[in-house]
């Protein structure tokens, strides 16, 4: 897998990829809840798509939020929540690039969108954002 293949795949899936640094694309996708922005990065062994930040908290994360995120991680297929270096909540999906095909990327991005739409309003309401 190379950057050109990732770009073509994202375009074919309606993600409008724009180069954003070495091996990274800033991609947008329309949903019923509005535009979703994901950063898709290709490394030697992984294709990583992340919504950064998913929820801006600047590190002010409660114990209840951490518990909720862990519970969601347990229940979500392929996707996971994490904190980035600023303490904000990130939603990500990681795929090994070995023998990765179009269908796997399509399913992973669909899962990312589904979980983003499902959980975005819940987290924003809880955070008072």
Residue frames relative to the residue before (quaternion, step in Angstrom):
aa qw qx qy qz dx dy dz
X 1.0000 0.0000 0.0000 0.0000 0.00 0.00 0.00
X 0.0430 -0.7891 0.6127 0.0088 3.55 -1.03 0.87
X 0.7306 -0.4452 0.2907 0.4283 3.57 -1.31 0.20
X 0.6308 0.5373 -0.3381 0.4462 3.60 1.00 -0.78
X 0.6465 0.5081 -0.3146 0.4742 3.60 1.00 -0.79
X 0.6342 0.5164 -0.3271 0.4734 3.59 0.98 -0.82
X 0.6605 0.5105 -0.3100 0.4549 3.59 0.87 -0.90
X 0.6615 0.4947 -0.3067 0.4730 3.60 0.91 -0.89
X 0.6561 0.5163 -0.3124 0.4533 3.57 0.94 -0.88
X 0.6598 0.4980 -0.3102 0.4695 3.59 0.89 -0.90
X 0.6397 0.5205 -0.3224 0.4647 3.59 0.97 -0.83
X 0.6584 0.5200 -0.3032 0.4518 3.56 0.91 -0.94
X 0.7079 0.4415 -0.2449 0.4939 3.58 1.14 -0.69
X 0.5464 -0.6522 0.3821 0.3607 3.61 1.29 0.09
X 0.4675 0.7104 -0.4129 0.3259 3.59 1.18 0.51
X 0.3158 -0.8003 0.4786 0.1753 3.65 1.20 0.13
X 0.0291 0.8494 -0.5260 0.0311 3.64 0.53 1.11
X 0.0661 -0.7610 0.6450 0.0239 3.55 -1.05 0.86
X 0.5027 -0.6531 0.4563 0.3355 3.63 -0.78 0.91
X 0.0104 0.7941 -0.6046 0.0610 3.56 -0.98 0.94
X 0.7992 -0.1715 0.0757 0.5711 3.55 0.64 1.13
X 0.7456 -0.4289 0.2951 0.4160 3.50 -1.36 0.09
X 0.8631 0.0220 -0.0538 0.5017 3.57 -0.60 1.18
X 0.6649 0.4961 -0.2842 0.4807 3.59 1.28 0.14
X 0.1237 -0.7641 0.6297 0.0657 3.54 -1.13 0.78
X 0.2742 -0.6792 0.6495 0.2043 3.53 -1.20 0.68
X 0.0215 -0.8267 0.5596 -0.0541 3.56 -0.55 1.18
X 0.1648 -0.7793 0.5981 0.0884 3.53 -1.06 0.80
X 0.0428 -0.7804 0.6237 -0.0104 3.52 -1.14 0.73
X 0.3624 -0.7365 0.5313 0.2097 3.57 -0.84 0.97
X 0.0495 -0.7677 0.6387 0.0159 3.54 -1.07 0.85
X 0.6725 -0.4678 0.3727 0.4359 3.57 -1.28 0.07
X 0.6956 0.4532 -0.2482 0.4991 3.57 1.25 -0.50
X 0.6916 -0.4303 0.2718 0.5125 3.59 1.29 0.15
X 0.7216 -0.4439 0.3181 0.4256 3.52 -1.35 -0.01
X 0.1915 -0.7498 0.6270 0.0896 3.51 -1.11 0.84
X 0.1502 -0.7821 0.6008 0.0691 3.59 -0.85 0.98
X 0.0081 0.7865 -0.6162 0.0409 3.54 -0.83 1.05
X 0.2798 -0.7118 0.6173 0.1846 3.50 -1.21 0.63
X 0.1190 -0.7952 0.5943 0.0183 3.55 -0.71 1.13
X 0.0409 -0.8201 0.5691 -0.0441 3.54 -0.61 1.22
X 0.2160 -0.7566 0.6083 0.1041 3.51 -1.01 0.93
X 0.0575 -0.7659 0.6399 0.0227 3.56 -0.85 1.04
X 0.7565 -0.3691 0.2576 0.4745 3.57 -1.25 -0.07
X 0.8359 0.1993 -0.0598 0.5079 3.58 0.93 -0.88
X 0.7732 0.3176 -0.1526 0.5273 3.60 1.24 -0.20
X 0.1864 -0.6845 0.6859 0.1622 3.49 -1.37 0.50
X 0.0515 -0.8225 0.5645 -0.0468 3.56 -0.51 1.23
X 0.0576 -0.7736 0.6309 0.0146 3.58 -0.82 1.04
X 0.0227 0.8211 -0.5652 0.0769 3.56 -0.72 1.11
X 0.2640 -0.6882 0.6491 0.1878 3.50 -1.21 0.67
X 0.0563 0.8202 -0.5502 0.1459 3.52 -0.31 1.40
X 0.5400 -0.4230 -0.7027 0.1889 1.63 -0.92 2.26
X 0.4628 -0.6388 0.5351 0.3024 3.53 -1.21 0.54
X 0.7629 -0.0284 0.0373 0.6448 3.54 1.12 -0.82
X 0.2972 -0.7593 0.5543 0.1673 3.57 -0.68 1.10
X 0.0433 0.8057 -0.5866 0.0694 3.56 -0.66 1.16
X 0.2592 -0.7997 0.4922 0.2259 3.58 1.30 -0.37
X 0.7227 -0.4691 0.2269 0.4540 3.54 1.08 0.82
X 0.5533 0.5835 -0.4065 0.4337 3.58 1.27 0.00
X 0.2002 0.8113 -0.5074 0.2105 3.54 0.55 1.27
X 0.3424 -0.7598 0.5219 0.1820 3.55 -0.71 1.08
X 0.6489 -0.4892 0.4187 0.4054 3.51 -1.32 0.30
X 0.6417 0.5330 -0.3220 0.4478 3.59 1.00 -0.82
X 0.6301 0.5164 -0.3344 0.4737 3.59 1.03 -0.76
X 0.6536 0.5141 -0.3172 0.4559 3.58 0.88 -0.90
X 0.6501 0.5063 -0.3161 0.4703 3.60 0.94 -0.82
X 0.6512 0.5131 -0.3157 0.4616 3.58 0.93 -0.89
X 0.6542 0.5140 -0.3134 0.4578 3.60 0.92 -0.91
X 0.6528 0.5048 -0.3142 0.4693 3.60 0.95 -0.81
X 0.6403 0.5162 -0.3225 0.4685 3.58 1.00 -0.80
X 0.6535 0.4958 -0.3139 0.4781 3.58 0.98 -0.81
X 0.6199 0.5446 -0.3441 0.4481 3.61 0.98 -0.80
X 0.6388 0.5290 -0.3218 0.4567 3.57 1.01 -0.78
X 0.7640 0.4160 -0.1906 0.4550 3.57 0.96 -0.90
X 0.6408 0.5330 -0.3347 0.4397 3.61 1.18 -0.38
X 0.3582 -0.7031 0.5747 0.2170 3.54 -1.15 0.72
X 0.8592 0.0974 -0.1369 0.4832 3.58 -0.86 1.09
X 0.7432 0.4086 -0.2308 0.4769 3.62 0.88 -0.84
X 0.0271 -0.7829 0.6202 0.0414 3.51 -1.31 0.37
X 0.3767 -0.6721 0.5877 0.2468 3.50 -1.29 0.54
X 0.0378 0.7644 -0.6432 0.0231 3.54 -1.24 0.59
X 0.4260 -0.6293 0.5604 0.3292 3.54 -1.35 -0.04
X 0.3356 -0.7187 0.5619 0.2348 3.58 -1.03 0.73
X 0.7479 -0.4162 0.2689 0.4418 3.58 -1.29 0.00
X 0.6617 0.4724 -0.3093 0.4933 3.62 1.22 -0.32
X 0.5500 -0.6216 0.3896 0.3991 3.58 1.28 -0.10
X 0.4904 0.6462 -0.4406 0.3845 3.60 1.27 0.13
X 0.5099 -0.6352 0.4877 0.3141 3.56 -1.25 0.49
X 0.1259 -0.7749 0.6192 0.0176 3.54 -0.99 1.02
X 0.1737 -0.7345 0.6423 0.1333 3.57 -1.15 0.66
X 0.0454 0.8349 -0.5397 0.0979 3.57 -0.66 1.09
X 0.1189 -0.7331 0.6614 0.1046 3.50 -1.36 0.37
X 0.1169 -0.8005 0.5874 0.0238 3.55 -0.93 0.97
X 0.0737 -0.8012 0.5939 -0.0032 3.56 -0.87 1.04
X 0.4074 -0.6794 0.5376 0.2889 3.60 -0.88 0.84
X 0.4420 -0.7383 0.4497 0.2394 3.58 -0.87 0.94
X 0.5082 0.6463 -0.4364 0.3655 3.59 1.18 -0.31
X 0.8543 -0.0770 -0.0345 0.5129 3.57 -0.66 1.22
X 0.2633 0.7705 -0.5271 0.2433 3.60 1.11 0.69
X 0.0884 -0.8097 0.5786 0.0424 3.58 -0.91 0.88
X 0.7530 -0.4168 0.2851 0.4219 3.53 -1.37 0.26
X 0.6700 0.5235 -0.3027 0.4305 3.59 0.86 -0.96
X 0.6465 0.5134 -0.3215 0.4638 3.59 1.01 -0.75
X 0.6484 0.4987 -0.3139 0.4820 3.57 0.99 -0.81
X 0.6343 0.5400 -0.3207 0.4508 3.57 0.96 -0.89
X 0.6877 0.4767 -0.2812 0.4699 3.61 0.86 -0.94
X 0.6511 0.5193 -0.3180 0.4531 3.58 0.97 -0.81
X 0.6838 0.4645 -0.2897 0.4824 3.60 0.92 -0.86
X 0.6076 0.5318 -0.3522 0.4733 3.60 1.08 -0.64
X 0.6371 0.5125 -0.3175 0.4803 3.57 1.03 -0.78
X 0.6329 0.5292 -0.3276 0.4605 3.59 0.97 -0.83
X 0.6657 0.4903 -0.2973 0.4775 3.59 0.92 -0.91
X 0.6555 0.5264 -0.3190 0.4376 3.58 0.82 -0.97
X 0.7125 0.4405 -0.2640 0.4782 3.60 0.83 -0.95
X 0.6106 0.5460 -0.3539 0.4515 3.59 1.05 -0.65
X 0.6826 0.4708 -0.2853 0.4806 3.56 0.85 -0.96
X 0.6648 0.5256 -0.3016 0.4368 3.56 0.93 -0.91
X 0.8139 0.3236 -0.1403 0.4618 3.59 0.84 -0.93
X 0.5043 0.6814 -0.4252 0.3171 3.60 1.16 -0.37
X 0.7128 0.4452 -0.2809 0.4635 3.59 0.72 -0.97
X 0.6041 0.5590 -0.3534 0.4446 3.59 1.06 -0.71
X 0.7082 0.4547 -0.2687 0.4685 3.58 0.80 -0.98
X 0.6527 0.5112 -0.3280 0.4528 3.59 0.94 -0.76
X 0.6335 0.5119 -0.3311 0.4765 3.58 1.01 -0.74
X 0.6679 0.5113 -0.2945 0.4536 3.56 0.92 -0.93
X 0.7141 0.4357 -0.2446 0.4903 3.58 1.08 -0.76
X 0.4376 -0.7024 0.4555 0.3280 3.58 1.25 -0.20
X 0.4257 0.7167 -0.4509 0.3190 3.58 1.23 0.46
